[in-house]
Amino acid sequence: MKTRTKNHTAEHTIPVSAHTSLRLYPDTRPHNCQIADIQKGLILVHKGTERVGEGTGFGVPIARYDGKTYFSSASTVQINGRDGHLTAIKEFSLDTVAEKNFAKVKMDNGPIYKLMTYVDELYREHKHLRLLTLANLSKNLGLQTNFVITKTIGTVTVAYKIKPPMLHVEANLDSLRKNKLETVFLSNEQSSRFFAKYHDSSGTILYDRKIGAWEKVNGEWACISNKTSHTGFRLWKVKDAILYRGREYLADFFDWAGLDYEIGCEKTRFEYDIEILGS
């Protein structure tokens, strides 16, 4: 079965265990926070409740192209089942650009742009600063991220091969325009309100804001999980890619926790595994 986002609304929910499922929408649901109109990947559902918050879901392509960050607002979805395996295929059209606005004024240049660029650099790079204090500053100054539909830079087809408790993700980047393409991210994010614990193979254990907003993973694998139910997800380092961990929560502003890959612009295919933990 194939559905298009413009005229079909059926979601697809795939059981993983007695209490956990994965859900895929053909449109931009769920419409949470700032990324309400952006396409999502596979959403983790625990005991009947979606635990994605402002996260992108599993296996979502994002591209940095000519100084701009491109997301998807349109897609097609296919669900195939054979030989005991279920594969969901989602084609993302990278047709939407993220723009920052200060008090409803677009920040292309000038002193406002310089101020908020400085705030953003502090927020991302200085571990000793209180990250959410800077997030609050951005919010109080009226900083917003708007997503503007523009000419597409191409499509990325992502195949999600589900064999519980494993999820294998394969991204085909062949159709992305290569000229001025800087880097590609594969995002794997769920809700920070539900997922607030991080641990990895190096023995590092972190909770809440100590997880950081954008930090490189040092271990061979890393996990994001719930503090009490042990529900979560594990990803591994992949050759020729950088794995980052991150978590942010600020009411009505940030609500994501995840493990994201950054890959070079020369890649035409990228694949990795996600283990769904707990029940």
C-alpha positions in Angstrom: 0.0 0.0 0.0 1.3 3.5 -0.9 0.0 6.7 0.6 0.7 10.3 -0.2 0.7 13.0 2.4 -1.8 15.3 0.6 -4.8 13.0 0.5 -4.3 10.1 3.0 -4.3 10.3 6.7 -4.0 6.7 7.9 -1.2 6.0 10.4 0.7 2.7 10.6 1.5 1.2 14.0 3.8 -1.7 14.3 4.0 -3.7 17.7 7.5 -4.2 19.0 6.6 -5.8 22.4 3.7 -6.1 24.8 3.9 -2.4 25.7 5.9 -0.7 22.9 5.1 0.0 19.3 6.5 2.1 16.4 4.2 4.5 14.5 4.7 6.1 11.1 2.5 8.9 9.8 2.2 9.8 6.1 1.7 13.5 7.0 3.4 15.8 9.6 1.7 14.5 12.7 2.0 14.7 15.6 1.9 18.5 15.4 4.0 19.3 18.5 5.9 22.6 19.3 8.1 24.3 16.7 8.4 21.3 14.3 4.6 20.8 13.9 4.7 21.1 10.1 7.8 19.0 9.6 7.8 15.3 8.6 8.6 12.8 11.3 10.2 9.3 11.2 9.2 6.3 13.3 7.6 7.4 16.6 8.0 5.3 19.8 4.7 4.5 21.5 4.7 3.2 25.0 1.6 1.9 26.7 -0.6 3.6 24.1 1.0 7.0 24.4 3.3 8.6 21.8 6.7 9.5 23.4 8.1 11.7 20.7 7.4 15.2 22.1 9.2 17.7 19.8 11.5 14.9 18.6 11.8 14.0 14.9 11.3 10.3 15.4 13.8 7.7 14.2 15.5 7.9 10.8 14.8 11.5 9.6 17.1 13.1 7.1 18.2 16.7 7.5 20.6 18.4 5.1 22.9 21.5 5.4 23.1 23.0 1.9 24.7 26.3 1.0 24.5 27.6 4.5 20.9 26.7 5.0 19.3 23.7 6.9 16.7 21.8 4.9 13.9 19.7 6.4 11.0 17.8 4.8 7.3 18.9 4.8 6.1 16.3 2.2 6.5 12.6 1.8 5.2 9.3 0.5 4.9 6.1 2.5 4.8 2.4 1.6 4.4 -0.5 4.0 5.6 -4.0 2.9 5.6 -7.3 4.7 7.4 -10.5 3.6 9.2 -13.4 5.1 8.3 -12.4 8.6 9.8 -8.9 8.2 8.0 -5.6 7.9 9.5 -2.8 6.0 8.2 0.8 6.0 9.6 3.1 3.3 9.2 6.8 3.5 10.4 9.2 0.8 11.2 12.6 2.3 11.2 15.7 0.0 13.7 18.2 1.5 11.7 21.3 0.6 11.7 23.4 3.8 14.2 25.8 5.2 14.6 26.7 8.9 14.8 30.4 9.5 15.3 32.2 12.8 13.2 35.2 13.6 13.7 37.8 16.4 10.4 39.3 17.5 8.9 38.5 14.1 11.8 40.1 12.2 13.8 37.8 9.9 17.4 37.7 11.0 19.4 37.7 7.8 22.0 40.3 8.9 22.7 43.2 11.2 23.2 43.4 15.0 20.2 41.2 15.9 21.6 38.4 13.7 25.1 38.8 15.3 23.6 38.8 18.8 21.6 35.6 18.3 24.4 33.9 16.5 26.6 34.6 19.5 23.9 33.2 21.8 23.6 30.1 19.7 27.4 29.5 19.8 27.4 29.8 23.5 24.5 27.5 23.8 26.1 24.8 21.6 29.8 25.0 22.5 30.3 25.9 26.1 29.6 23.0 28.5 30.2 25.0 31.7 27.3 27.4 31.0 23.8 26.6 32.0 22.3 25.6 28.7 18.7 26.1 29.6 19.4 29.6 30.9 20.5 30.4 27.3 17.5 28.7 25.9 15.3 30.8 28.2 17.2 33.9 27.0 16.4 33.1 23.4 12.7 32.5 24.3 12.4 35.7 26.3 14.0 37.7 23.5 11.3 36.4 21.1 13.6 34.1 19.1 11.6 31.7 17.0 12.4 29.1 14.3 10.1 29.2 11.4 10.0 26.6 8.6 9.5 28.0 5.1 8.7 25.9 2.1 11.1 26.5 -0.7 12.5 24.7 -3.9 13.4 21.2 -3.0 17.1 20.1 -3.0 16.0 16.6 -3.7 14.6 13.5 -1.9 15.9 11.0 0.6 14.3 7.5 0.7 14.5 5.8 4.1 13.7 2.2 4.6 12.8 1.0 8.1 13.2 -2.7 8.4 11.6 -3.9 11.6 12.4 -7.2 13.3 11.8 -6.6 17.0 13.7 -5.6 19.0 15.9 -4.4 16.1 15.2 -1.6 13.7 17.5 -1.4 10.6 17.5 2.0 8.9 18.7 2.5 5.3 18.9 6.0 3.8 19.3 6.4 0.0 20.8 9.8 -0.7 21.3 9.4 -4.4 18.6 12.0 -5.3 20.0 14.8 -3.2 21.5 17.6 -5.3 25.3 17.5 -4.6 26.3 21.0 -5.6 26.8 23.0 -2.4 25.7 20.2 -0.2 27.7 20.5 3.1 26.5 17.7 5.3 23.6 15.3 6.0 22.2 14.3 9.4 20.1 11.3 10.3 18.1 12.2 13.3 16.8 9.8 15.9 14.9 11.7 18.6 12.0 11.1 21.0 10.6 13.1 23.9 13.0 14.4 26.6 10.1 14.4 29.1 10.0 10.6 28.9 13.6 9.9 28.0 16.0 11.5 30.6 18.8 9.0 31.1 21.9 8.5 28.9 24.6 5.7 29.2 27.2 4.3 26.8 29.8 1.5 26.5 32.5 3.7 28.1 30.6 3.6 31.4 29.3 7.2 31.2 25.9 7.7 32.8 24.1 11.1 32.6 20.7 12.4 33.6 18.6 15.3 32.5 20.4 18.5 31.4 23.8 16.9 32.1 23.3 14.9 28.9 24.0 18.1 27.0 22.5 19.6 23.9 25.0 18.4 21.2 27.9 16.2 22.4 30.0 13.6 20.6 29.5 10.0 21.8 32.8 8.5 22.9 31.6 4.9 23.4 31.1 2.2 20.8 27.3 2.4 21.5 25.0 4.7 23.4 21.5 4.5 24.9 18.8 7.0 25.7 16.2 5.6 28.1 13.4 6.3 30.6 14.7 6.5 34.2 12.2 4.0 35.7 10.8 1.7 33.0 14.1 1.2 31.2 12.3 1.7 27.9 14.7 3.3 25.4 16.9 2.9 22.4 20.5 2.0 21.6 22.6 3.1 18.6 26.1 2.2 17.6 29.0 4.2 16.1 29.2 3.8 12.3 32.3 4.2 10.1 32.7 7.5 8.5 30.0 9.1 10.6 29.9 11.1 13.9 27.4 10.1 16.5 26.0 12.9 18.8 23.9 12.7 21.9 21.5 15.4 23.0 18.6 16.3 25.2 16.7 19.6 25.7 13.6 20.4 27.6 11.9 23.8 28.1 8.1 24.0 28.3 6.5 24.9 25.0 9.9 25.3 23.4 12.1 22.2 23.5 11.2 18.6 24.1 13.6 16.2 22.5 16.3 13.6 23.4 18.2 11.5 20.9 21.2 10.2 19.1 22.0 11.8 15.7 24.5 10.9 13.0 26.4 13.4 10.9 27.7 12.1 7.6 29.7 13.6 4.8 28.2 15.0 1.6 29.9 12.4 -0.5 27.8 9.6 0.9 25.1 8.2 -1.4 23.8 5.5 1.2 23.9 5.3 4.9 22.6 2.5 7.2 22.5 1.7 10.9 20.7 -0.2 13.6 18.5 0.8 16.5 17.7 -1.6 19.3 14.4 -0.9 21.1 15.0 -1.5 24.8 12.6 -2.5 27.5 8.9 -3.5 27.3 
